[in-house]
Structures are given as structure tokens and as C-alpha cells.
């Protein structure tokens, strides 16, 4: 198919999807991206959110916590953590939020009077909380 590109989503645990895709929606750190065949090459970072992939077999969705995206002839997503949307339940979501909250508190304790890293960790935590609202789970209220 001429209007398709290679898409790969991997996390440290496993390869989640390798397929031909017509469109990929990505939660970029600087804003959401829609990537189709012929997109300009670039590398960007991910924020917590939903990666949506339109394949010839239907739409696949994954919840990601962060990572990197390389766009060239195809799209490669290297996710810190990724969970198929269909597998996301309240317990899995809460574990991801608790991990982001622990990272925030660790950064806050180790970067005293350094607002940049603390603000980045707080933003990551808030984005993770927003994912729960977006996918219809009970959002946790983190302890800042």
C-alpha cells in the first residue's frame, strides 16, 4: 500500500506493535502530533498519553508514560512504559500514577531550590493524572 508507513512501538519490557500504519497520533511533549506517510523527519519526546495507530486491521491504542519518537520513513516509538489501551484498568493506572508521584517526591527532595526539574516532574505527574480522566478511569489526586 502506497499510503502506509512502518510503525514500531517498543518498551523495555517488550515489542508492543510492529505494523503498517496510515496515521499515528502521538502525545508529544511540545504538543500532540499526527504523523502520516511522508512526514518530515524529526525526533521528539513523549508525554503521558494515548498513542493511536491506524492500521489496515483497525485502530490500535496504547497508554504511554513517556519516551521518545523518531519519525523518518516510518515511526518508531520508544516508550518508557506502554500498556495496550484494552489492558488498562484502575489498578494498572493507579500503579502508574503512584510511580510518577514517587518520582516527583524524589526529584523535589533531591533538587531543592531547583524549580526546573521539580516543575518537569510535577508536569509529568499531572499529565499522568489527566490520562486517567481521558480514558474514563477514576483520576487519583496526587499529593504535592
CNS distance restraints for C-alpha pairs under 8 A (distance, minus, plus):
assign (resid   3 and name CA) (resid  22 and name CA) 6.12 0.50 0.50
assign (resid   3 and name CA) (resid  37 and name CA) 6.13 0.50 0.50
assign (resid   4 and name CA) (resid  20 and name CA) 5.78 0.50 0.50
assign (resid   4 and name CA) (resid  21 and name CA) 5.20 0.50 0.50
assign (resid   4 and name CA) (resid  22 and name CA) 4.67 0.50 0.50
assign (resid   4 and name CA) (resid  36 and name CA) 7.76 0.50 0.50
assign (resid   4 and name CA) (resid  37 and name CA) 6.00 0.50 0.50
assign (resid   5 and name CA) (resid  20 and name CA) 5.35 0.50 0.50
assign (resid   5 and name CA) (resid  21 and name CA) 5.33 0.50 0.50
assign (resid   5 and name CA) (resid  22 and name CA) 6.38 0.50 0.50
assign (resid   5 and name CA) (resid  36 and name CA) 7.48 0.50 0.50
assign (resid   5 and name CA) (resid  37 and name CA) 5.53 0.50 0.50
assign (resid   5 and name CA) (resid  73 and name CA) 6.80 0.50 0.50
assign (resid   5 and name CA) (resid  74 and name CA) 5.07 0.50 0.50
assign (resid   5 and name CA) (resid  75 and name CA) 7.50 0.50 0.50
assign (resid   6 and name CA) (resid  18 and name CA) 7.36 0.50 0.50
assign (resid   6 and name CA) (resid  19 and name CA) 5.98 0.50 0.50
assign (resid   6 and name CA) (resid  20 and name CA) 4.69 0.50 0.50
assign (resid   6 and name CA) (resid  21 and name CA) 6.18 0.50 0.50
assign (resid   6 and name CA) (resid  73 and name CA) 7.45 0.50 0.50
assign (resid   6 and name CA) (resid  74 and name CA) 4.60 0.50 0.50
assign (resid   6 and name CA) (resid  75 and name CA) 6.30 0.50 0.50
assign (resid   7 and name CA) (resid  17 and name CA) 7.51 0.50 0.50
assign (resid   7 and name CA) (resid  18 and name CA) 5.64 0.50 0.50
assign (resid   7 and name CA) (resid  19 and name CA) 5.40 0.50 0.50
assign (resid   7 and name CA) (resid  20 and name CA) 5.89 0.50 0.50
assign (resid   7 and name CA) (resid  21 and name CA) 6.08 0.50 0.50
assign (resid   7 and name CA) (resid  74 and name CA) 5.81 0.50 0.50
assign (resid   7 and name CA) (resid  75 and name CA) 4.84 0.50 0.50
assign (resid   7 and name CA) (resid  76 and name CA) 5.89 0.50 0.50
assign (resid   7 and name CA) (resid  77 and name CA) 7.97 0.50 0.50
assign (resid   8 and name CA) (resid  15 and name CA) 7.82 0.50 0.50
assign (resid   8 and name CA) (resid  16 and name CA) 7.77 0.50 0.50
assign (resid   8 and name CA) (resid  17 and name CA) 5.62 0.50 0.50
assign (resid   8 and name CA) (resid  18 and name CA) 4.45 0.50 0.50
assign (resid   8 and name CA) (resid  19 and name CA) 6.71 0.50 0.50
assign (resid   8 and name CA) (resid  75 and name CA) 6.37 0.50 0.50
assign (resid   8 and name CA) (resid  76 and name CA) 4.81 0.50 0.50
assign (resid   8 and name CA) (resid  77 and name CA) 6.13 0.50 0.50
assign (resid   9 and name CA) (resid  15 and name CA) 6.22 0.50 0.50
assign (resid   9 and name CA) (resid  16 and name CA) 5.51 0.50 0.50
assign (resid   9 and name CA) (resid  17 and name CA) 5.19 0.50 0.50
assign (resid   9 and name CA) (resid  18 and name CA) 6.55 0.50 0.50
assign (resid   9 and name CA) (resid  76 and name CA) 6.04 0.50 0.50
assign (resid   9 and name CA) (resid  77 and name CA) 4.73 0.50 0.50
assign (resid   9 and name CA) (resid  78 and name CA) 6.19 0.50 0.50
assign (resid   9 and name CA) (resid  79 and name CA) 7.22 0.50 0.50
assign (resid  10 and name CA) (resid  14 and name CA) 5.96 0.50 0.50
assign (resid  10 and name CA) (resid  15 and name CA) 4.34 0.50 0.50
assign (resid  10 and name CA) (resid  16 and name CA) 5.55 0.50 0.50
assign (resid  10 and name CA) (resid  17 and name CA) 7.16 0.50 0.50
assign (resid  10 and name CA) (resid  76 and name CA) 7.96 0.50 0.50
assign (resid  10 and name CA) (resid  77 and name CA) 6.31 0.50 0.50
assign (resid  10 and name CA) (resid  78 and name CA) 5.24 0.50 0.50
assign (resid  10 and name CA) (resid  79 and name CA) 6.13 0.50 0.50
assign (resid  10 and name CA) (resid  82 and name CA) 7.89 0.50 0.50
assign (resid  11 and name CA) (resid  15 and name CA) 6.31 0.50 0.50
assign (resid  11 and name CA) (resid  16 and name CA) 7.35 0.50 0.50
assign (resid  11 and name CA) (resid  78 and name CA) 5.85 0.50 0.50
assign (resid  11 and name CA) (resid  79 and name CA) 4.87 0.50 0.50
assign (resid  11 and name CA) (resid  80 and name CA) 5.85 0.50 0.50
assign (resid  11 and name CA) (resid  81 and name CA) 5.71 0.50 0.50
assign (resid  11 and name CA) (resid  82 and name CA) 6.28 0.50 0.50
assign (resid  12 and name CA) (resid  79 and name CA) 7.66 0.50 0.50
assign (resid  12 and name CA) (resid  80 and name CA) 6.87 0.50 0.50
assign (resid  12 and name CA) (resid  81 and name CA) 7.32 0.50 0.50
assign (resid  16 and name CA) (resid  82 and name CA) 7.90 0.50 0.50
assign (resid  16 and name CA) (resid  84 and name CA) 7.92 0.50 0.50
assign (resid  19 and name CA) (resid  55 and name CA) 7.01 0.50 0.50
assign (resid  20 and name CA) (resid  55 and name CA) 5.98 0.50 0.50
assign (resid  20 and name CA) (resid  56 and name CA) 7.30 0.50 0.50
assign (resid  21 and name CA) (resid  53 and name CA) 6.46 0.50 0.50
assign (resid  21 and name CA) (resid  54 and name CA) 5.48 0.50 0.50
assign (resid  21 and name CA) (resid  55 and name CA) 4.41 0.50 0.50
assign (resid  21 and name CA) (resid  56 and name CA) 6.97 0.50 0.50
assign (resid  22 and name CA) (resid  36 and name CA) 5.86 0.50 0.50
assign (resid  22 and name CA) (resid  37 and name CA) 6.73 0.50 0.50
assign (resid  22 and name CA) (resid  53 and name CA) 7.82 0.50 0.50
assign (resid  22 and name CA) (resid  54 and name CA) 5.70 0.50 0.50
assign (resid  22 and name CA) (resid  55 and name CA) 6.07 0.50 0.50
assign (resid  22 and name CA) (resid  56 and name CA) 7.78 0.50 0.50
assign (resid  23 and name CA) (resid  34 and name CA) 6.78 0.50 0.50
assign (resid  23 and name CA) (resid  35 and name CA) 5.61 0.50 0.50
assign (resid  23 and name CA) (resid  36 and name CA) 4.69 0.50 0.50
assign (resid  23 and name CA) (resid  37 and name CA) 7.50 0.50 0.50
assign (resid  23 and name CA) (resid  53 and name CA) 6.06 0.50 0.50
assign (resid  23 and name CA) (resid  54 and name CA) 5.26 0.50 0.50
assign (resid  23 and name CA) (resid  55 and name CA) 7.64 0.50 0.50
assign (resid  24 and name CA) (resid  33 and name CA) 7.98 0.50 0.50
assign (resid  24 and name CA) (resid  34 and name CA) 5.67 0.50 0.50
assign (resid  24 and name CA) (resid  35 and name CA) 5.09 0.50 0.50
assign (resid  24 and name CA) (resid  36 and name CA) 6.54 0.50 0.50
assign (resid  24 and name CA) (resid  51 and name CA) 7.16 0.50 0.50
assign (resid  24 and name CA) (resid  52 and name CA) 5.67 0.50 0.50
assign (resid  24 and name CA) (resid  53 and name CA) 4.58 0.50 0.50
assign (resid  24 and name CA) (resid  54 and name CA) 6.34 0.50 0.50
assign (resid  25 and name CA) (resid  32 and name CA) 7.17 0.50 0.50
assign (resid  25 and name CA) (resid  33 and name CA) 5.66 0.50 0.50
assign (resid  25 and name CA) (resid  34 and name CA) 4.50 0.50 0.50
assign (resid  25 and name CA) (resid  35 and name CA) 6.37 0.50 0.50
assign (resid  25 and name CA) (resid  50 and name CA) 7.94 0.50 0.50
assign (resid  25 and name CA) (resid  51 and name CA) 5.62 0.50 0.50
assign (resid  25 and name CA) (resid  52 and name CA) 5.00 0.50 0.50
assign (resid  25 and name CA) (resid  53 and name CA) 6.52 0.50 0.50
assign (resid  26 and name CA) (resid  32 and name CA) 5.66 0.50 0.50
assign (resid  26 and name CA) (resid  33 and name CA) 5.03 0.50 0.50
assign (resid  26 and name CA) (resid  34 and name CA) 6.35 0.50 0.50
assign (resid  26 and name CA) (resid  35 and name CA) 7.82 0.50 0.50
assign (resid  26 and name CA) (resid  46 and name CA) 7.48 0.50 0.50
assign (resid  26 and name CA) (resid  50 and name CA) 6.96 0.50 0.50
assign (resid  26 and name CA) (resid  51 and name CA) 5.00 0.50 0.50
assign (resid  26 and name CA) (resid  52 and name CA) 6.88 0.50 0.50
assign (resid  27 and name CA) (resid  31 and name CA) 6.41 0.50 0.50
assign (resid  27 and name CA) (resid  32 and name CA) 4.58 0.50 0.50
assign (resid  27 and name CA) (resid  33 and name CA) 6.45 0.50 0.50
assign (resid  27 and name CA) (resid  46 and name CA) 5.80 0.50 0.50
assign (resid  27 and name CA) (resid  47 and name CA) 5.83 0.50 0.50
assign (resid  27 and name CA) (resid  48 and name CA) 6.99 0.50 0.50
assign (resid  27 and name CA) (resid  49 and name CA) 5.61 0.50 0.50
assign (resid  27 and name CA) (resid  50 and name CA) 6.45 0.50 0.50
assign (resid  27 and name CA) (resid  51 and name CA) 6.61 0.50 0.50
assign (resid  28 and name CA) (resid  32 and name CA) 5.04 0.50 0.50
assign (resid  28 and name CA) (resid  33 and name CA) 6.29 0.50 0.50
assign (resid  28 and name CA) (resid  44 and name CA) 6.72 0.50 0.50
assign (resid  28 and name CA) (resid  45 and name CA) 5.83 0.50 0.50
assign (resid  28 and name CA) (resid  46 and name CA) 4.51 0.50 0.50
assign (resid  28 and name CA) (resid  47 and name CA) 5.70 0.50 0.50
assign (resid  29 and name CA) (resid  44 and name CA) 7.38 0.50 0.50
assign (resid  29 and name CA) (resid  45 and name CA) 5.47 0.50 0.50
assign (resid  29 and name CA) (resid  46 and name CA) 5.05 0.50 0.50
assign (resid  29 and name CA) (resid  47 and name CA) 4.84 0.50 0.50
assign (resid  30 and name CA) (resid  45 and name CA) 7.99 0.50 0.50
assign (resid  35 and name CA) (resid  39 and name CA) 6.09 0.50 0.50
assign (resid  37 and name CA) (resid  73 and name CA) 7.34 0.50 0.50
assign (resid  37 and name CA) (resid  74 and name CA) 7.27 0.50 0.50
assign (resid  38 and name CA) (resid  73 and name CA) 6.97 0.50 0.50
assign (resid  39 and name CA) (resid  71 and name CA) 7.41 0.50 0.50
assign (resid  39 and name CA) (resid  72 and name CA) 7.27 0.50 0.50
assign (resid  39 and name CA) (resid  73 and name CA) 7.97 0.50 0.50
assign (resid  40 and name CA) (resid  71 and name CA) 7.34 0.50 0.50
assign (resid  40 and name CA) (resid  72 and name CA) 6.94 0.50 0.50
assign (resid  41 and name CA) (resid  70 and name CA) 7.59 0.50 0.50
assign (resid  41 and name CA) (resid  71 and name CA) 4.99 0.50 0.50
assign (resid  41 and name CA) (resid  72 and name CA) 4.47 0.50 0.50
assign (resid  41 and name CA) (resid  73 and name CA) 7.64 0.50 0.50
assign (resid  42 and name CA) (resid  70 and name CA) 6.07 0.50 0.50
assign (resid  42 and name CA) (resid  71 and name CA) 5.17 0.50 0.50
assign (resid  42 and name CA) (resid  72 and name CA) 6.83 0.50 0.50
assign (resid  43 and name CA) (resid  68 and name CA) 7.19 0.50 0.50
assign (resid  43 and name CA) (resid  69 and name CA) 5.60 0.50 0.50
assign (resid  43 and name CA) (resid  70 and name CA) 4.53 0.50 0.50
assign (resid  43 and name CA) (resid  71 and name CA) 6.14 0.50 0.50
assign (resid  44 and name CA) (resid  68 and name CA) 5.81 0.50 0.50
assign (resid  44 and name CA) (resid  69 and name CA) 5.35 0.50 0.50
assign (resid  44 and name CA) (resid  70 and name CA) 6.76 0.50 0.50
assign (resid  45 and name CA) (resid  66 and name CA) 7.16 0.50 0.50
assign (resid  45 and name CA) (resid  67 and name CA) 5.72 0.50 0.50
assign (resid  45 and name CA) (resid  68 and name CA) 4.34 0.50 0.50
assign (resid  45 and name CA) (resid  69 and name CA) 6.03 0.50 0.50
assign (resid  46 and name CA) (resid  65 and name CA) 7.65 0.50 0.50
assign (resid  46 and name CA) (resid  66 and name CA) 4.63 0.50 0.50
assign (resid  46 and name CA) (resid  67 and name CA) 5.00 0.50 0.50
assign (resid  46 and name CA) (resid  68 and name CA) 5.50 0.50 0.50
assign (resid  46 and name CA) (resid  69 and name CA) 6.90 0.50 0.50
assign (resid  46 and name CA) (resid  79 and name CA) 7.79 0.50 0.50
assign (resid  47 and name CA) (resid  64 and name CA) 7.67 0.50 0.50
assign (resid  47 and name CA) (resid  65 and name CA) 6.30 0.50 0.50
assign (resid  47 and name CA) (resid  66 and name CA) 4.68 0.50 0.50
assign (resid  47 and name CA) (resid  67 and name CA) 7.26 0.50 0.50
assign (resid  47 and name CA) (resid 124 and name CA) 7.00 0.50 0.50
assign (resid  47 and name CA) (resid 127 and name CA) 7.15 0.50 0.50
assign (resid  48 and name CA) (resid  63 and name CA) 7.39 0.50 0.50
assign (resid  48 and name CA) (resid  64 and name CA) 5.39 0.50 0.50
assign (resid  48 and name CA) (resid  65 and name CA) 4.07 0.50 0.50
assign (resid  48 and name CA) (resid  66 and name CA) 5.21 0.50 0.50
assign (resid  48 and name CA) (resid 124 and name CA) 6.97 0.50 0.50
assign (resid  48 and name CA) (resid 127 and name CA) 5.67 0.50 0.50
assign (resid  48 and name CA) (resid 128 and name CA) 5.45 0.50 0.50
assign (resid  48 and name CA) (resid 131 and name CA) 6.96 0.50 0.50
assign (resid  49 and name CA) (resid  63 and name CA) 5.69 0.50 0.50
assign (resid  49 and name CA) (resid  64 and name CA) 5.57 0.50 0.50
assign (resid  49 and name CA) (resid  65 and name CA) 6.64 0.50 0.50
assign (resid  49 and name CA) (resid 127 and name CA) 7.35 0.50 0.50
assign (resid  49 and name CA) (resid 128 and name CA) 7.24 0.50 0.50
assign (resid  49 and name CA) (resid 131 and name CA) 5.64 0.50 0.50
assign (resid  50 and name CA) (resid  61 and name CA) 6.52 0.50 0.50
assign (resid  50 and name CA) (resid  62 and name CA) 5.53 0.50 0.50
assign (resid  50 and name CA) (resid  63 and name CA) 4.67 0.50 0.50
assign (resid  50 and name CA) (resid  64 and name CA) 6.18 0.50 0.50
assign (resid  50 and name CA) (resid 131 and name CA) 7.70 0.50 0.50
assign (resid  51 and name CA) (resid  61 and name CA) 5.62 0.50 0.50
assign (resid  51 and name CA) (resid  62 and name CA) 5.20 0.50 0.50
assign (resid  51 and name CA) (resid  63 and name CA) 6.43 0.50 0.50
assign (resid  51 and name CA) (resid  64 and name CA) 7.01 0.50 0.50
assign (resid  52 and name CA) (resid  59 and name CA) 6.83 0.50 0.50
assign (resid  52 and name CA) (resid  60 and name CA) 5.82 0.50 0.50
assign (resid  52 and name CA) (resid  61 and name CA) 4.48 0.50 0.50
assign (resid  52 and name CA) (resid  62 and name CA) 6.61 0.50 0.50
assign (resid  53 and name CA) (resid  59 and name CA) 5.52 0.50 0.50
assign (resid  53 and name CA) (resid  60 and name CA) 5.12 0.50 0.50
assign (resid  53 and name CA) (resid  61 and name CA) 6.28 0.50 0.50
assign (resid  54 and name CA) (resid  58 and name CA) 5.92 0.50 0.50
assign (resid  54 and name CA) (resid  59 and name CA) 4.47 0.50 0.50
assign (resid  54 and name CA) (resid  60 and name CA) 6.51 0.50 0.50
assign (resid  55 and name CA) (resid  59 and name CA) 5.94 0.50 0.50
assign (resid  55 and name CA) (resid  60 and name CA) 7.50 0.50 0.50
assign (resid  61 and name CA) (resid  84 and name CA) 6.19 0.50 0.50
assign (resid  61 and name CA) (resid  85 and name CA) 5.35 0.50 0.50
assign (resid  61 and name CA) (resid  86 and name CA) 7.92 0.50 0.50
assign (resid  62 and name CA) (resid  82 and name CA) 6.27 0.50 0.50
assign (resid  62 and name CA) (resid  83 and name CA) 5.48 0.50 0.50
assign (resid  62 and name CA) (resid  84 and name CA) 4.34 0.50 0.50
assign (resid  62 and name CA) (resid  85 and name CA) 4.76 0.50 0.50
assign (resid  63 and name CA) (resid  82 and name CA) 5.52 0.50 0.50
assign (resid  63 and name CA) (resid  83 and name CA) 5.20 0.50 0.50
assign (resid  63 and name CA) (resid  84 and name CA) 6.24 0.50 0.50
assign (resid  63 and name CA) (resid  85 and name CA) 5.80 0.50 0.50
assign (resid  63 and name CA) (resid  88 and name CA) 7.70 0.50 0.50
assign (resid  64 and name CA) (resid  79 and name CA) 6.32 0.50 0.50
assign (resid  64 and name CA) (resid  80 and name CA) 7.29 0.50 0.50
assign (resid  64 and name CA) (resid  81 and name CA) 5.64 0.50 0.50
assign (resid  64 and name CA) (resid  82 and name CA) 4.40 0.50 0.50
assign (resid  64 and name CA) (resid  83 and name CA) 6.58 0.50 0.50
assign (resid  65 and name CA) (resid  79 and name CA) 7.07 0.50 0.50
assign (resid  65 and name CA) (resid  80 and name CA) 6.17 0.50 0.50
assign (resid  65 and name CA) (resid  81 and name CA) 5.51 0.50 0.50
assign (resid  65 and name CA) (resid  82 and name CA) 6.67 0.50 0.50
assign (resid  65 and name CA) (resid  96 and name CA) 7.89 0.50 0.50
assign (resid  65 and name CA) (resid 128 and name CA) 7.02 0.50 0.50
assign (resid  66 and name CA) (resid  79 and name CA) 5.74 0.50 0.50
assign (resid  66 and name CA) (resid  80 and name CA) 5.40 0.50 0.50
assign (resid  66 and name CA) (resid  81 and name CA) 6.96 0.50 0.50
assign (resid  67 and name CA) (resid  77 and name CA) 7.45 0.50 0.50
assign (resid  67 and name CA) (resid  78 and name CA) 5.57 0.50 0.50
assign (resid  67 and name CA) (resid  79 and name CA) 4.32 0.50 0.50
assign (resid  67 and name CA) (resid  80 and name CA) 4.97 0.50 0.50
assign (resid  67 and name CA) (resid  81 and name CA) 7.90 0.50 0.50
assign (resid  68 and name CA) (resid  77 and name CA) 5.95 0.50 0.50
assign (resid  68 and name CA) (resid  78 and name CA) 5.17 0.50 0.50
assign (resid  68 and name CA) (resid  79 and name CA) 6.36 0.50 0.50
assign (resid  69 and name CA) (resid  75 and name CA) 7.04 0.50 0.50
assign (resid  69 and name CA) (resid  76 and name CA) 5.68 0.50 0.50
assign (resid  69 and name CA) (resid  77 and name CA) 4.51 0.50 0.50
assign (resid  69 and name CA) (resid  78 and name CA) 6.18 0.50 0.50
assign (resid  70 and name CA) (resid  75 and name CA) 5.82 0.50 0.50
assign (resid  70 and name CA) (resid  76 and name CA) 5.18 0.50 0.50
assign (resid  70 and name CA) (resid  77 and name CA) 6.54 0.50 0.50
assign (resid  71 and name CA) (resid  75 and name CA) 4.66 0.50 0.50
assign (resid  71 and name CA) (resid  76 and name CA) 6.55 0.50 0.50
assign (resid  83 and name CA) (resid  87 and name CA) 6.55 0.50 0.50
assign (resid  83 and name CA) (resid  88 and name CA) 6.53 0.50 0.50
assign (resid  84 and name CA) (resid  88 and name CA) 6.62 0.50 0.50
assign (resid  88 and name CA) (resid  92 and name CA) 6.06 0.50 0.50
assign (resid  88 and name CA) (resid  93 and name CA) 6.60 0.50 0.50
assign (resid  89 and name CA) (resid  93 and name CA) 6.13 0.50 0.50
assign (resid  89 and name CA) (resid 137 and name CA) 7.57 0.50 0.50
assign (resid  90 and name CA) (resid  94 and name CA) 6.02 0.50 0.50
assign (resid  90 and name CA) (resid 137 and name CA) 6.17 0.50 0.50
assign (resid  90 and name CA) (resid 138 and name CA) 7.19 0.50 0.50
assign (resid  91 and name CA) (resid  95 and name CA) 6.23 0.50 0.50
assign (resid  92 and name CA) (resid  96 and name CA) 6.43 0.50 0.50
assign (resid  93 and name CA) (resid  97 and name CA) 6.32 0.50 0.50
assign (resid  93 and name CA) (resid 132 and name CA) 6.91 0.50 0.50
assign (resid  93 and name CA) (resid 137 and name CA) 7.94 0.50 0.50
assign (resid  94 and name CA) (resid  98 and name CA) 6.04 0.50 0.50
assign (resid  94 and name CA) (resid 140 and name CA) 7.07 0.50 0.50
assign (resid  95 and name CA) (resid  99 and name CA) 6.18 0.50 0.50
assign (resid  96 and name CA) (resid 100 and name CA) 6.33 0.50 0.50
assign (resid  96 and name CA) (resid 128 and name CA) 7.58 0.50 0.50
assign (resid  97 and name CA) (resid 101 and name CA) 6.05 0.50 0.50
assign (resid  97 and name CA) (resid 125 and name CA) 6.88 0.50 0.50
assign (resid  97 and name CA) (resid 128 and name CA) 6.08 0.50 0.50
assign (resid  97 and name CA) (resid 129 and name CA) 6.54 0.50 0.50
assign (resid  97 and name CA) (resid 140 and name CA) 7.37 0.50 0.50
assign (resid  97 and name CA) (resid 142 and name CA) 7.87 0.50 0.50
assign (resid  98 and name CA) (resid 102 and name CA) 6.08 0.50 0.50
assign (resid  99 and name CA) (resid 103 and name CA) 6.25 0.50 0.50
assign (resid 100 and name CA) (resid 104 and name CA) 6.21 0.50 0.50
assign (resid 100 and name CA) (resid 121 and name CA) 7.78 0.50 0.50
assign (resid 100 and name CA) (resid 124 and name CA) 7.03 0.50 0.50
assign (resid 100 and name CA) (resid 125 and name CA) 5.29 0.50 0.50
assign (resid 100 and name CA) (resid 128 and name CA) 7.40 0.50 0.50
assign (resid 101 and name CA) (resid 105 and name CA) 6.34 0.50 0.50
assign (resid 101 and name CA) (resid 125 and name CA) 6.07 0.50 0.50
assign (resid 101 and name CA) (resid 142 and name CA) 6.55 0.50 0.50
assign (resid 101 and name CA) (resid 143 and name CA) 7.48 0.50 0.50
assign (resid 102 and name CA) (resid 106 and name CA) 6.14 0.50 0.50
assign (resid 103 and name CA) (resid 107 and name CA) 6.11 0.50 0.50
assign (resid 103 and name CA) (resid 121 and name CA) 7.04 0.50 0.50
assign (resid 104 and name CA) (resid 108 and name CA) 6.05 0.50 0.50
assign (resid 104 and name CA) (resid 118 and name CA) 6.90 0.50 0.50
assign (resid 104 and name CA) (resid 121 and name CA) 4.99 0.50 0.50
assign (resid 104 and name CA) (resid 122 and name CA) 6.03 0.50 0.50
assign (resid 104 and name CA) (resid 125 and name CA) 7.10 0.50 0.50
assign (resid 105 and name CA) (resid 109 and name CA) 6.11 0.50 0.50
assign (resid 105 and name CA) (resid 144 and name CA) 7.92 0.50 0.50
assign (resid 106 and name CA) (resid 110 and name CA) 6.17 0.50 0.50
assign (resid 107 and name CA) (resid 111 and name CA) 5.71 0.50 0.50
assign (resid 107 and name CA) (resid 117 and name CA) 6.91 0.50 0.50
assign (resid 107 and name CA) (resid 118 and name CA) 5.93 0.50 0.50
assign (resid 107 and name CA) (resid 121 and name CA) 7.02 0.50 0.50
assign (resid 108 and name CA) (resid 112 and name CA) 6.28 0.50 0.50
assign (resid 108 and name CA) (resid 118 and name CA) 5.47 0.50 0.50
assign (resid 111 and name CA) (resid 115 and name CA) 7.74 0.50 0.50
assign (resid 111 and name CA) (resid 117 and name CA) 7.07 0.50 0.50
assign (resid 111 and name CA) (resid 118 and name CA) 6.94 0.50 0.50
assign (resid 114 and name CA) (resid 118 and name CA) 6.77 0.50 0.50
assign (resid 115 and name CA) (resid 119 and name CA) 5.69 0.50 0.50
assign (resid 116 and name CA) (resid 120 and name CA) 6.21 0.50 0.50
assign (resid 117 and name CA) (resid 121 and name CA) 6.20 0.50 0.50
assign (resid 118 and name CA) (resid 122 and name CA) 6.15 0.50 0.50
assign (resid 119 and name CA) (resid 123 and name CA) 6.09 0.50 0.50
assign (resid 120 and name CA) (resid 124 and name CA) 6.24 0.50 0.50
assign (resid 121 and name CA) (resid 125 and name CA) 6.26 0.50 0.50
assign (resid 122 and name CA) (resid 126 and name CA) 6.16 0.50 0.50
assign (resid 123 and name CA) (resid 127 and name CA) 6.06 0.50 0.50
assign (resid 124 and name CA) (resid 128 and name CA) 6.22 0.50 0.50
assign (resid 125 and name CA) (resid 129 and name CA) 6.30 0.50 0.50
assign (resid 125 and name CA) (resid 142 and name CA) 7.77 0.50 0.50
assign (resid 126 and name CA) (resid 130 and name CA) 6.17 0.50 0.50
assign (resid 127 and name CA) (resid 131 and name CA) 6.35 0.50 0.50
assign (resid 128 and name CA) (resid 132 and name CA) 7.03 0.50 0.50
assign (resid 129 and name CA) (resid 133 and name CA) 6.96 0.50 0.50
assign (resid 129 and name CA) (resid 139 and name CA) 5.75 0.50 0.50
assign (resid 129 and name CA) (resid 140 and name CA) 6.31 0.50 0.50
assign (resid 129 and name CA) (resid 141 and name CA) 7.49 0.50 0.50
assign (resid 129 and name CA) (resid 142 and name CA) 7.91 0.50 0.50
assign (resid 130 and name CA) (resid 134 and name CA) 6.16 0.50 0.50
assign (resid 130 and name CA) (resid 139 and name CA) 7.20 0.50 0.50
assign (resid 131 and name CA) (resid 135 and name CA) 6.20 0.50 0.50
assign (resid 132 and name CA) (resid 136 and name CA) 6.08 0.50 0.50
assign (resid 132 and name CA) (resid 137 and name CA) 4.87 0.50 0.50
assign (resid 132 and name CA) (resid 138 and name CA) 6.33 0.50 0.50
assign (resid 132 and name CA) (resid 139 and name CA) 5.10 0.50 0.50
assign (resid 132 and name CA) (resid 140 and name CA) 7.92 0.50 0.50
assign (resid 133 and name CA) (resid 137 and name CA) 5.78 0.50 0.50
assign (resid 133 and name CA) (resid 138 and name CA) 6.62 0.50 0.50
assign (resid 133 and name CA) (resid 139 and name CA) 5.57 0.50 0.50
